[in-house]
């Protein structure tokens, strides 16, 4: 996007912003392409990350198209690097790591009595009683175990997923096509493909619906809830953003944008049991539930096993956990967005990327190998 204006071949638009090489610029300039709502950090001083560089075996970060990476150890920033025009102050899109932050916000709301995970979704949003969400609970949304028919095919060129993207403002309309919106889109999801509470079934609209449920339950806009319950108490350094549709509905499934350091701060909160300076921000009981209460059999019956071959994983409250003696929490988003937390080593890795393919098994494996190399340098307690 250099030049005034840039050459036509270099212009990033709503039609190409998620494709390479345009995504290298677009992913940290989202607010110039899609409408967004601000998530203010507040007036308090930011959570300071003291620096203490370490020689870590990060390898060739360009091999996984890394835009920004921050590594914390015991609360100290031991590694930081940026590429493709990213800086410490650049808000990068999280894609589906957004879901993990929404899951953490849900835990705060549950603790405060603002959200009941056992309540039926259609009790809160009765407009959806004629859809496949009838009989599903908020917990089913949290754990991606809703029996709704939806093909999460990121390479599709037609079908429900395209209508979904257009409803969120992420894809352009064709000439003469009527504008849609996210909440109206749910009326299309009328077909079931299994029981609620069955297999892990990854459906991004479930998280957007969770955001609607959270707003309806609290009587507050999502951006305000995120700011007041998580972003300000955490001591974020910069405002975050979330993309919104033409009527202001937030894209909770993938539209959060924040700096690499602030994503690392979220990871540090998890590493510290949800507490900052001795004050609870995220309930420790919710974090422990994420680590211990997921169903590995539901995971094995789901679609993501080939992405993480041989990994003993469960999914709980929008978060992934590699099970074992030294559990690893992670958030995962298409095109290479990641947050990793190894509590036993006090290790946090926040990593943004602009990979060409939405799901690249080879680069996922390279990223996990990077994490394991660093974990071996920082043995757990």
C-alpha positions as CSV (number, residue, x, y, z in Angstrom):
1,X,0.0,0.0,0.0
2,X,2.9,2.4,-0.8
3,X,2.1,5.4,-3.0
4,X,-0.6,8.1,-3.2
5,X,-2.5,6.2,-4.4
6,X,-0.8,2.8,-4.4
7,X,-0.5,1.1,-7.8
8,X,-3.7,-0.9,-8.6
9,X,-1.9,-4.2,-8.3
10,X,-0.8,-3.4,-4.8
11,X,-4.1,-2.1,-3.4
12,X,-5.5,-4.0,-0.5
13,X,-9.3,-4.2,-0.6
14,X,-12.2,-6.0,1.0
15,X,-12.0,-8.5,-1.8
16,X,-8.4,-9.5,-1.3
17,X,-7.4,-8.6,2.3
18,X,-7.2,-12.2,3.6
19,X,-5.2,-13.5,0.7
20,X,-1.4,-13.4,0.2
21,X,0.5,-11.1,-0.2
22,X,-2.1,-8.5,0.7
23,X,-2.7,-10.0,4.2
24,X,0.8,-9.0,5.2
25,X,-0.4,-5.4,5.3
26,X,-4.1,-6.0,6.0
27,X,-3.8,-8.1,9.1
28,X,-2.4,-5.1,11.1
29,X,-4.5,-2.5,9.3
30,X,-7.9,-4.1,9.7
31,X,-9.6,-0.9,10.9
32,X,-8.9,0.7,7.5
33,X,-10.8,-2.1,5.7
34,X,-13.7,-3.2,8.0
35,X,-15.7,-1.2,10.5
36,X,-14.5,-1.7,14.0
37,X,-15.5,-0.8,17.6
38,X,-12.9,0.3,20.1
39,X,-12.2,-1.7,23.3
40,X,-10.7,1.1,25.5
41,X,-7.7,0.2,27.8
42,X,-8.8,2.9,30.3
43,X,-6.8,5.6,32.1
44,X,-4.8,3.4,34.4
45,X,-1.1,2.7,33.8
46,X,-0.3,-0.4,31.7
47,X,0.9,-3.6,33.2
48,X,4.7,-3.2,32.8
49,X,6.6,-6.0,31.2
50,X,10.2,-5.8,32.3
51,X,12.7,-6.9,29.7
52,X,15.3,-9.6,30.2
53,X,16.4,-10.9,26.8
54,X,17.3,-14.6,26.6
55,X,19.0,-16.6,23.8
56,X,16.2,-18.9,22.8
57,X,16.0,-21.4,19.9
58,X,13.3,-19.6,17.9
59,X,14.8,-20.7,14.5
60,X,13.6,-19.1,11.3
61,X,10.5,-17.1,12.2
62,X,10.0,-16.1,8.5
63,X,9.4,-19.8,7.8
64,X,6.0,-19.4,9.5
65,X,5.4,-15.9,8.2
66,X,5.7,-14.4,11.6
67,X,4.5,-10.7,11.8
68,X,5.1,-10.3,15.5
69,X,6.1,-12.5,18.4
70,X,6.5,-11.8,22.2
71,X,7.8,-14.4,24.6
72,X,7.5,-14.0,28.4
73,X,9.2,-16.1,31.1
74,X,8.1,-15.6,34.6
75,X,6.5,-12.3,33.6
76,X,9.6,-10.9,31.9
77,X,9.7,-10.2,28.2
78,X,12.6,-12.3,27.0
79,X,12.1,-12.1,23.2
80,X,10.3,-9.7,20.9
81,X,10.5,-9.4,17.1
82,X,8.4,-7.9,14.3
83,X,8.2,-8.0,10.5
84,X,6.1,-6.9,7.6
85,X,5.7,-3.4,9.0
86,X,4.4,-4.5,12.4
87,X,5.5,-2.6,15.5
88,X,4.8,-3.0,19.2
89,X,1.8,-0.6,18.8
90,X,0.3,-2.4,15.8
91,X,-3.1,-4.1,16.5
92,X,-3.1,-7.4,14.6
93,X,-6.1,-9.5,13.9
94,X,-6.5,-12.5,16.1
95,X,-8.7,-14.5,13.9
96,X,-10.0,-17.4,16.0
97,X,-7.7,-16.7,19.0
98,X,-10.5,-14.2,19.4
99,X,-12.7,-17.1,20.5
100,X,-10.3,-17.9,23.4
101,X,-10.5,-14.4,24.7
102,X,-14.3,-14.5,24.5
103,X,-14.2,-17.7,26.5
104,X,-12.2,-16.0,29.2
105,X,-14.6,-13.1,29.2
106,X,-17.5,-15.6,29.6
107,X,-15.8,-17.0,32.7
108,X,-15.7,-13.5,34.3
109,X,-19.4,-13.0,33.5
110,X,-20.3,-16.4,34.9
111,X,-18.4,-15.6,38.1
112,X,-20.3,-12.4,38.5
113,X,-23.7,-14.0,37.9
114,X,-24.2,-12.3,34.5
115,X,-24.2,-15.5,32.5
116,X,-25.4,-19.0,33.2
117,X,-23.6,-21.7,31.1
118,X,-26.4,-24.2,31.7
119,X,-29.1,-21.9,30.3
120,X,-30.7,-22.6,26.9
121,X,-29.5,-20.3,24.2
122,X,-33.0,-19.7,23.0
123,X,-34.1,-18.6,26.4
124,X,-31.8,-15.6,26.0
125,X,-32.3,-15.2,22.2
126,X,-35.8,-16.4,21.5
127,X,-35.6,-15.2,18.0
128,X,-33.7,-18.4,17.2
129,X,-36.3,-20.9,18.4
130,X,-36.9,-22.0,14.8
131,X,-33.3,-22.7,14.1
132,X,-31.0,-25.7,14.9
133,X,-29.9,-23.9,18.1
134,X,-33.2,-24.9,19.8
135,X,-32.2,-27.1,22.8
136,X,-28.6,-26.0,22.8
137,X,-27.1,-24.5,26.0
138,X,-24.5,-21.8,26.4
139,X,-22.1,-24.5,27.5
140,X,-22.6,-26.2,24.2
141,X,-21.7,-22.9,22.5
142,X,-18.6,-22.6,24.7
143,X,-17.3,-26.1,23.9
144,X,-18.3,-26.2,20.2
145,X,-20.6,-29.1,20.7
146,X,-23.7,-27.7,19.0
147,X,-25.4,-30.0,16.5
148,X,-25.8,-27.4,13.8
149,X,-25.1,-28.1,10.1
150,X,-22.4,-25.7,8.9
151,X,-19.3,-26.4,6.7
152,X,-16.3,-24.5,8.0
153,X,-14.5,-24.6,4.7
154,X,-12.3,-21.6,4.4
155,X,-11.6,-22.2,0.8
156,X,-15.2,-22.4,-0.3
157,X,-16.4,-19.9,-2.9
158,X,-20.2,-20.4,-2.3
159,X,-22.6,-21.6,0.3
160,X,-23.4,-20.6,3.9
161,X,-19.8,-19.6,4.8
162,X,-19.8,-17.0,2.1
163,X,-23.2,-15.6,3.2
164,X,-21.8,-15.6,6.8
165,X,-18.7,-13.6,5.7
166,X,-20.8,-11.1,3.8
167,X,-23.1,-10.7,6.8
168,X,-20.1,-9.7,9.0
169,X,-18.8,-7.2,6.5
170,X,-15.7,-9.3,5.8
171,X,-16.6,-10.0,2.1
172,X,-17.9,-7.5,-0.4
173,X,-21.3,-7.8,-1.9
174,X,-21.8,-8.4,-5.6
175,X,-23.6,-5.8,-7.7
176,X,-27.3,-5.6,-6.8
177,X,-27.0,-7.9,-3.8
178,X,-28.9,-6.8,-0.7
179,X,-27.0,-6.1,2.5
180,X,-27.2,-8.6,5.3
181,X,-26.2,-8.6,8.9
182,X,-24.8,-11.1,11.4
183,X,-27.8,-11.6,13.6
184,X,-30.1,-12.1,10.7
185,X,-27.7,-14.7,9.3
186,X,-28.5,-17.1,12.1
187,X,-31.9,-17.6,10.6
188,X,-30.2,-19.6,7.9
189,X,-28.9,-22.2,10.3
190,X,-32.0,-24.4,10.5
191,X,-30.5,-27.9,9.8
192,X,-29.1,-30.1,12.6
193,X,-26.3,-32.6,11.9
194,X,-26.2,-34.4,15.2
195,X,-27.1,-34.0,18.9
196,X,-26.1,-31.1,21.0
197,X,-23.4,-32.1,23.4
198,X,-21.9,-34.6,21.0
199,X,-18.6,-34.4,19.1
200,X,-16.4,-31.3,18.9
201,X,-17.9,-29.6,15.9
202,X,-16.1,-26.4,15.0
203,X,-18.6,-23.7,13.8
204,X,-17.4,-20.1,14.0
205,X,-21.0,-18.6,14.1
206,X,-21.4,-20.3,17.5
207,X,-19.0,-17.8,19.0
208,X,-20.7,-14.9,17.4
209,X,-23.9,-16.2,18.9
210,X,-22.2,-16.4,22.2
211,X,-21.3,-12.8,21.9
212,X,-25.0,-12.0,21.2
213,X,-26.0,-14.0,24.3
214,X,-23.5,-12.2,26.4
215,X,-24.7,-8.8,25.2
216,X,-28.4,-9.8,25.7
217,X,-27.6,-11.2,29.2
218,X,-25.7,-8.2,30.4
219,X,-27.7,-5.5,28.5
220,X,-24.3,-4.1,27.4
221,X,-22.4,-3.8,24.1
222,X,-19.7,-6.5,23.8
223,X,-16.9,-3.9,23.4
224,X,-17.9,-2.3,26.7
225,X,-18.0,-5.6,28.5
226,X,-14.6,-6.6,27.2
227,X,-13.1,-3.3,28.1
228,X,-14.6,-3.1,31.6
229,X,-14.2,-6.7,32.7
230,X,-11.0,-7.7,31.1
231,X,-9.0,-5.1,29.1
232,X,-8.9,-2.4,31.8
233,X,-8.4,-4.7,34.8
234,X,-5.6,-6.5,33.0
235,X,-3.7,-3.3,32.4
236,X,-3.6,-3.4,28.6
237,X,-1.1,-1.1,27.0
238,X,-3.3,-0.2,24.0
239,X,-6.9,-0.1,23.0
240,X,-8.1,-3.3,21.3
241,X,-10.6,-3.4,18.4
242,X,-13.3,-5.7,17.2
243,X,-14.8,-5.8,13.7
244,X,-18.5,-5.1,13.5
245,X,-21.2,-5.6,10.9
246,X,-23.3,-2.8,9.4
247,X,-25.6,-2.8,12.5
248,X,-22.8,-2.9,15.0
249,X,-22.9,-6.7,15.9
250,X,-19.3,-7.8,16.9
251,X,-17.5,-10.6,15.0
252,X,-16.6,-12.5,18.2
253,X,-15.5,-15.5,16.2
254,X,-12.4,-13.8,14.8
255,X,-12.6,-10.0,14.7
256,X,-10.5,-9.0,17.7
257,X,-7.4,-7.0,16.9
258,X,-4.7,-6.2,19.5
259,X,-1.0,-5.8,19.9
260,X,1.4,-8.7,20.4
261,X,2.4,-7.4,23.9
262,X,-1.2,-7.2,25.0
263,X,-1.9,-10.7,23.7
264,X,1.1,-11.8,25.8
265,X,-0.4,-10.1,28.8
266,X,-3.6,-12.2,28.4
267,X,-1.3,-15.3,28.5
268,X,0.4,-14.0,31.6
269,X,-2.9,-13.6,33.3
270,X,-3.6,-17.3,32.6
271,X,-0.2,-18.3,33.8
272,X,-0.8,-16.4,37.1
273,X,-4.2,-18.1,37.7
274,X,-6.2,-15.1,36.4
275,X,-4.6,-12.6,38.9
276,X,-2.7,-9.4,38.3
277,X,-1.0,-7.8,41.3
278,X,-2.9,-10.1,43.6
279,X,-6.3,-9.1,42.2
280,X,-8.5,-11.6,40.4
281,X,-9.3,-10.6,36.9
282,X,-10.3,-14.0,35.4
283,X,-11.7,-16.6,38.0
284,X,-9.0,-19.2,38.8
285,X,-11.7,-21.8,38.9
286,X,-12.6,-21.0,35.3
287,X,-9.0,-21.4,34.2
288,X,-8.7,-24.7,36.1
289,X,-11.9,-25.9,34.4
290,X,-10.4,-25.1,31.0
291,X,-7.3,-27.2,31.9
292,X,-9.2,-30.1,33.4
293,X,-12.8,-30.4,32.2
294,X,-12.6,-30.8,28.4
295,X,-13.7,-34.1,26.8
296,X,-10.9,-35.8,24.8
297,X,-13.3,-38.2,23.2
298,X,-15.3,-35.3,21.8
299,X,-12.1,-33.9,20.4
300,X,-11.2,-37.2,18.8
301,X,-14.6,-37.4,17.0
302,X,-14.1,-33.9,15.6
303,X,-12.6,-32.4,12.5
304,X,-9.3,-30.9,13.8
305,X,-7.4,-34.1,14.7
306,X,-5.5,-34.1,11.4
307,X,-4.2,-30.6,12.1
308,X,-2.5,-31.8,15.3
309,X,-1.6,-35.4,14.7
310,X,-0.8,-37.4,17.7
311,X,-1.5,-34.6,20.1
312,X,-3.7,-35.5,23.2
313,X,-6.0,-32.4,23.0
314,X,-9.3,-31.3,24.5
315,X,-11.3,-28.1,23.8
316,X,-13.0,-26.3,26.6
317,X,-14.6,-22.8,26.8
318,X,-13.1,-21.8,23.4
319,X,-9.6,-22.9,24.4
320,X,-7.4,-25.8,23.5
321,X,-5.3,-27.8,25.9
322,X,-2.6,-30.3,25.1
323,X,-3.1,-32.8,28.0
324,X,-0.3,-34.5,30.0
325,X,2.0,-34.0,33.0
326,X,2.8,-30.5,31.7
327,X,-0.4,-29.2,30.0
328,X,-0.1,-26.6,27.4
329,X,-2.9,-24.0,26.9
330,X,-3.3,-22.5,23.4
331,X,-5.5,-20.3,21.3
332,X,-5.4,-21.0,17.6
333,X,-6.4,-18.9,14.6
334,X,-6.3,-19.3,10.8
335,X,-3.3,-17.9,8.9
336,X,-1.0,-18.5,11.9
337,X,-2.3,-16.8,15.0
338,X,-1.3,-18.3,18.3
339,X,-1.2,-17.9,22.1
340,X,0.6,-20.5,24.1
341,X,0.8,-20.8,27.9
342,X,2.9,-23.4,29.8
343,X,2.0,-22.6,33.5
344,X,4.6,-25.0,34.9
345,X,7.5,-23.0,33.2
346,X,5.9,-19.6,33.5
347,X,6.1,-19.4,29.7
348,X,3.9,-17.4,27.4
349,X,4.3,-17.1,23.6
350,X,2.1,-14.7,21.6
351,X,2.6,-15.0,17.9
352,X,0.9,-13.3,14.9
353,X,1.4,-14.3,11.3
354,X,0.2,-13.7,7.8
355,X,0.4,-17.2,6.3
356,X,-1.0,-17.6,2.8
357,X,-3.2,-20.7,3.6
358,X,-5.9,-20.5,6.3
359,X,-4.9,-23.9,7.6
360,X,-1.3,-25.0,6.8
361,X,-0.5,-28.3,8.5
362,X,3.2,-27.9,7.9
363,X,3.4,-24.5,9.4
364,X,1.3,-25.6,12.4
365,X,3.8,-28.4,13.0
366,X,6.7,-25.9,12.7
367,X,5.1,-23.6,15.2
368,X,4.5,-26.4,17.7
369,X,8.1,-27.5,17.2
370,X,9.2,-24.0,18.0
371,X,7.1,-24.1,21.2
372,X,8.6,-27.4,22.2
373,X,12.2,-26.2,21.7
374,X,11.5,-23.3,24.0
375,X,9.8,-25.4,26.6
376,X,12.8,-27.7,26.7
377,X,15.0,-24.6,27.5
378,X,12.6,-23.7,30.3
379,X,11.8,-26.9,32.2
380,X,8.6,-26.9,34.3
381,X,8.4,-26.9,38.0
